[in-house]
Amino acid sequence: MQALDPIAELAVPPLLREKSDPDPATGTLDVLPFTDSGEDISKLLEQQKRSFDLAMAASRMGTWRYSLADNICIYDENAQRLYGLTESRFLHDEEGVRAKFHPDDLKLMWSRVGAALDPNGDGRYDVEYRVKQLDGSWRWLSAWGLVEFEGEGAERKPIAITGASRDLTERKESEAFQRLLLNELKHRVKNTLATIQAITTQTLANADDLPSAREALEQRIVSMAKAHDLLIERSWTATSLEDLVSSALDAFSPTQLQISGCDAELAPRQTLALSMGLHELATNATKYGALSCAGGRVSVRWKKQAAELQLEWEESGGPPVTPPTHKGFGSKLLERLLSSELGGEISVDYAPAGVRCTITAQIKPFDD
């Protein structure tokens, strides 16, 4: 029979003598703490077994032995908990295997079993799969073992597989979460780059000269960066509308601003869109409207009913407003980006007393 590599080592001290010869170097006797009585050895073995079982449980591992002759696998108590079993004996017939192991993992499992049982192979078995628990959930396990062979040469044949299994569920969940984060990051980077490309193109197309284009582009990218900072603080989950408005307008004097509204949260895409929209309104107010003079005021207020949000931007105390003769990039962004990303409507009234913009949106806490 093939010599097997140990799964775990059981350390048993040697039988002890009543006395020993003096150490030539020191002249002292080697005093040993145990005797060779059967009772002491039995206690020691029991203690070692308890230590082994505790170590296996702490490492979320269990041992098993699968016999080919009767198609039965015997699991120790730790393995029974891992596999969601109520007894040690498990019949590995087609019905039992299909009921216990995840269907997507069966092909890989049987291929690894077949390779391990090959009389010309090394007899090593190693596979990861999911097993059904008593409550119907699935647990990821890593199983590995060695095949016991008997006979030599052409007569060599497998008779059993002895091995151990370990719980991989937390590791698999962590890996799945990392993949989700990477996919989400890839998606957001692509969207961000596409947005920056569009902003750059439109800014340059509508600029009077290169210096003004550079200034406008820098300000718009800074606006996007502020929105990203808010999202990062919330791990790219829903963002407070009050925090968003305050961040978008933090460059202006509080005495010129009046901000009020109910609790409301926006999904990441809505956060970015509204942040840029507020930036465009503030830029226009700085150049031509209420924020271009010390006596001007801007009121930003919002309310919501069910999933519908209504936000109003109203200027007062600034120079008389004249409706624009053509739509610049800011106006196009307000109309196109906000309406598409916020799923609502936008209206801008260039009243002589001050610009008034009303945004109606269907808010949601998460992106689709």
C-alpha positions in Angstrom: 0.0 0.0 0.0 1.2 3.5 -0.8 2.7 5.5 2.1 0.5 8.5 2.8 1.5 12.0 3.7 0.1 12.9 7.1 -2.9 15.3 7.2 -1.9 16.2 10.8 0.7 15.1 13.2 -0.2 13.6 16.6 2.8 14.1 19.0 3.1 11.3 21.6 6.1 11.5 24.0 8.2 8.4 24.2 7.8 5.9 27.0 9.7 7.2 30.0 12.3 5.4 32.1 12.3 5.3 35.9 15.9 6.7 35.8 18.5 7.7 33.2 22.3 7.9 33.0 23.9 11.2 34.0 24.6 13.8 31.3 28.3 13.5 30.6 28.6 17.3 30.2 26.7 18.4 33.4 26.6 15.3 35.5 22.9 15.7 36.1 20.2 13.1 35.7 17.5 13.4 32.9 14.3 13.5 35.0 11.2 12.7 32.9 7.7 13.7 34.0 5.8 10.6 32.8 5.8 6.9 33.5 5.1 4.2 30.9 1.8 3.1 32.5 -1.2 2.4 30.1 -3.4 4.8 32.0 -1.1 7.8 31.5 -0.7 7.0 27.8 -4.5 6.7 27.4 -5.0 10.1 29.1 -2.3 11.7 26.9 -3.9 10.3 23.7 -7.3 11.6 24.8 -5.8 15.0 25.5 -4.1 15.1 22.1 -7.3 14.1 20.4 -9.2 16.9 22.1 -6.5 19.4 21.1 -6.6 18.2 17.5 -10.4 18.5 17.4 -10.3 22.0 18.8 -7.6 23.1 16.3 -9.6 21.7 13.4 -12.7 23.5 14.6 -10.8 26.7 15.1 -9.5 26.6 11.6 -12.9 25.6 10.3 -11.6 22.2 9.1 -12.9 18.7 9.2 -11.7 15.3 8.1 -13.3 12.5 6.1 -12.6 9.2 4.4 -14.4 8.0 1.3 -14.4 4.2 0.6 -14.9 3.1 -3.0 -16.1 -0.4 -2.0 -19.4 0.8 -0.4 -19.5 4.3 -1.8 -19.7 5.7 1.7 -17.9 8.7 3.1 -17.4 9.0 6.9 -17.2 12.6 8.2 -15.9 13.6 11.6 -18.0 16.0 13.7 -16.3 19.1 12.4 -16.8 17.9 8.8 -20.4 17.2 9.5 -21.0 20.8 10.5 -19.2 22.0 7.4 -21.2 19.8 5.0 -24.5 20.3 6.8 -24.9 16.7 7.8 -26.7 15.2 10.8 -24.7 11.9 10.9 -21.2 10.8 10.0 -22.1 8.3 7.2 -23.0 9.8 3.8 -23.9 7.7 0.7 -22.3 9.1 -2.4 -24.9 7.9 -4.8 -26.2 10.0 -7.6 -29.2 11.2 -5.7 -27.2 12.1 -2.5 -24.5 13.9 -4.5 -27.0 16.0 -6.5 -28.9 16.9 -3.3 -25.8 18.0 -1.4 -23.4 19.5 -4.0 -24.0 22.6 -6.1 -24.9 21.6 -9.7 -22.4 24.1 -11.2 -19.6 22.4 -9.3 -20.3 18.7 -10.0 -18.4 18.5 -13.3 -15.2 19.9 -11.8 -15.5 17.8 -8.7 -15.9 14.5 -10.6 -13.0 15.4 -12.9 -10.8 16.0 -9.9 -11.9 12.7 -8.4 -11.2 10.8 -11.6 -7.7 12.3 -11.9 -6.9 11.4 -8.3 -8.1 7.8 -8.7 -5.9 7.2 -11.7 -3.5 4.4 -10.7 -0.8 6.1 -12.8 -1.2 9.4 -11.0 0.0 10.8 -7.7 -3.3 10.2 -6.0 -3.7 13.9 -4.9 -7.2 15.3 -4.7 -7.9 19.1 -4.5 -11.1 20.9 -5.4 -13.4 23.8 -4.3 -17.1 23.5 -4.3 -20.4 24.5 -2.7 -22.4 22.3 -0.4 -26.0 22.8 0.7 -26.6 23.4 4.4 -29.5 22.4 6.5 -31.2 25.8 6.1 -30.9 25.6 2.3 -28.0 28.0 2.0 -24.7 27.2 0.3 -21.3 27.0 1.8 -18.0 27.2 -0.1 -15.5 24.4 0.9 -12.0 23.5 -0.1 -11.4 19.7 -0.1 -8.1 18.0 -0.5 -6.9 14.5 0.2 -4.8 11.5 -0.9 -5.9 8.3 -2.5 -5.1 5.0 -0.8 -4.0 2.4 -3.3 -3.4 -1.3 -3.0 -1.4 -3.6 -5.2 1.6 -2.8 -7.5 2.0 -2.3 -11.2 -0.9 -3.4 -13.3 -2.6 -4.6 -10.1 -2.6 -1.2 -8.4 -6.0 0.1 -7.7 -7.6 2.8 -5.5 -9.6 1.8 -2.5 -10.3 5.0 -0.6 -9.7 8.8 -0.4 -8.7 10.3 3.0 -8.7 14.0 3.3 -9.9 17.2 4.9 -12.1 20.2 4.1 -12.0 23.8 5.1 -14.7 26.6 5.0 -14.0 29.1 2.2 -17.2 31.0 2.4 -15.8 34.3 3.8 -12.9 34.3 1.3 -15.3 33.6 -1.6 -17.6 36.4 -0.5 -14.7 38.8 -0.1 -13.5 37.9 -3.6 -16.9 38.4 -5.1 -17.1 41.8 -3.4 -13.7 42.8 -4.8 -14.9 41.8 -8.3 -18.0 43.9 -7.8 -16.0 46.9 -6.7 -13.6 46.5 -9.6 -16.4 46.3 -12.1 -18.1 49.3 -10.5 -14.9 51.3 -10.6 -14.4 50.4 -14.3 -17.9 51.5 -15.0 -17.6 54.8 -13.1 -14.2 55.6 -14.6 -15.6 55.1 -18.1 -18.6 57.3 -17.3 -16.4 60.0 -15.7 -14.0 60.1 -18.7 -16.9 60.3 -21.1 -18.4 63.2 -19.1 -15.0 65.0 -19.0 -14.6 64.5 -22.8 -18.1 65.9 -23.5 -17.5 68.9 -21.1 -14.1 69.6 -22.7 -15.6 69.5 -26.3 -18.5 71.7 -25.5 -16.5 74.2 -23.4 -13.9 74.7 -26.2 -16.7 75.0 -28.8 -18.5 77.7 -26.9 -15.5 79.7 -25.6 -14.4 83.1 -27.0 -10.7 82.4 -26.3 -8.4 79.8 -24.9 -7.8 81.4 -21.5 -11.5 81.7 -20.8 -12.0 78.1 -22.0 -9.3 76.9 -19.7 -10.8 78.7 -16.7 -14.3 77.4 -17.4 -13.0 73.8 -18.0 -11.1 73.9 -14.7 -14.1 75.1 -12.8 -16.3 72.4 -14.2 -13.8 69.6 -13.4 -13.5 71.0 -9.9 -17.2 70.8 -9.6 -17.2 67.2 -10.6 -14.3 66.5 -8.1 -16.3 68.0 -5.2 -19.2 65.7 -6.1 -16.8 62.7 -6.2 -15.5 63.7 -2.8 -19.0 63.6 -1.3 -19.6 60.2 -2.9 -16.3 58.8 -1.7 -17.2 59.9 1.9 -20.4 57.8 1.5 -18.7 54.9 -0.2 -20.5 55.7 -3.4 -23.9 55.3 -1.9 -26.7 57.9 -1.6 -25.7 61.5 -1.0 -27.5 64.1 1.2 -29.0 66.8 -1.0 -28.2 69.4 1.7 -24.5 68.4 1.7 -24.5 68.5 -2.1 -25.9 72.0 -2.3 -23.7 73.3 0.4 -20.6 71.8 -1.3 -21.5 73.2 -4.7 -21.9 76.8 -3.3 -19.2 76.8 -0.6 -17.2 79.4 -2.5 -19.8 82.1 -2.0 -20.5 84.2 1.1 -23.2 82.7 3.4 -24.8 86.1 3.6 -25.7 85.8 0.0 -27.2 82.3 0.2 -30.4 80.9 1.7 -30.5 77.1 1.6 -33.4 75.1 3.0 -35.2 71.9 2.3 -36.2 68.5 3.6 -34.1 65.4 4.1 -33.4 63.9 0.7 -30.8 61.5 -0.8 -29.6 61.1 -4.4 -28.1 58.2 -6.2 -24.4 58.7 -7.4 -25.3 59.6 -11.0 -28.0 62.1 -9.9 -25.4 63.6 -7.4 -22.9 64.2 -10.2 -25.5 65.6 -12.6 -27.1 68.0 -10.0 -23.7 69.1 -8.8 -22.7 70.2 -12.3 -26.1 71.8 -12.8 -25.7 73.9 -9.6 -22.2 74.8 -10.7 -23.6 76.2 -14.0 -26.3 78.2 -12.3 -23.8 79.6 -9.8 -21.3 80.5 -12.6 -24.1 82.3 -14.5 -25.1 84.1 -11.3 -21.5 85.1 -10.7 -21.0 86.6 -14.2 -24.4 88.2 -14.9 -26.7 87.6 -12.0 -27.2 88.0 -8.2 -23.8 86.8 -7.2 -22.1 89.4 -9.4 -22.7 92.2 -6.8 -22.6 92.4 -3.0 -26.3 93.0 -2.6 -27.5 90.0 -4.6 -29.1 86.9 -3.0 -29.7 83.3 -4.1 -32.3 81.1 -2.6 -32.1 77.3 -3.0 -35.0 75.4 -1.6 -36.5 72.0 -2.2 -39.3 69.7 -1.2 -40.3 66.2 -2.0 -43.5 64.2 -2.3 -43.0 60.5 -2.4 -40.2 59.9 -4.9 -40.6 63.3 -6.7 -38.2 66.1 -5.8 -38.8 69.8 -6.7 -35.8 72.1 -6.3 -36.0 75.9 -6.9 -33.1 78.2 -7.6 -34.2 81.9 -7.3 -32.0 85.0 -7.6 -32.8 88.5 -6.4 -31.0 91.8 -5.8 -28.7 91.5 -8.8 -28.6 93.4 -12.1 -31.7 93.3 -14.4 -31.8 90.0 -16.2 -31.8 89.9 -20.0 -32.7 86.6 -21.6 -29.8 85.1 -23.6 -29.9 85.3 -27.4 -28.4 81.8 -27.8 -27.9 78.8 -25.6 -24.4 78.2 -24.3 -23.0 75.0 -22.9 -24.3 75.7 -19.4 -27.9 76.0 -20.7 -27.5 72.9 -22.8 -26.1 71.0 -19.8 -29.0 72.0 -17.6 -31.6 70.9 -20.2 -30.0 67.7 -21.4 -27.9 66.3 -18.6 -30.2 67.1 -15.7 -33.4 66.0 -17.5 -31.8 62.6 -18.6 -29.9 61.8 -15.4 -32.5 63.1 -12.9 -35.4 61.6 -14.9 -37.5 64.8 -14.7 -38.0 68.3 -16.1 -36.3 71.6 -15.9 -37.5 75.1 -16.6 -35.6 78.4 -16.5 -37.3 81.7 -16.2 -35.1 84.8 -17.1 -37.3 87.3 -15.2 -35.9 90.8 -15.0 -35.8 90.6 -11.2 -33.6 87.5 -11.3 -33.2 84.0 -12.8 -35.5 81.3 -11.5 -34.8 77.7 -12.2 -37.1 74.9 -11.2 -35.9 71.3 -11.4 -38.3 68.4 -10.9 -36.8 64.9 -10.6 -37.6 61.4 -9.7 -35.1 60.7 -6.9 -33.7 57.4 -5.9 -31.1 56.3 -3.4 -29.2 53.9 -5.8 -28.2 53.8 -9.4 -29.9 51.3 -11.6 
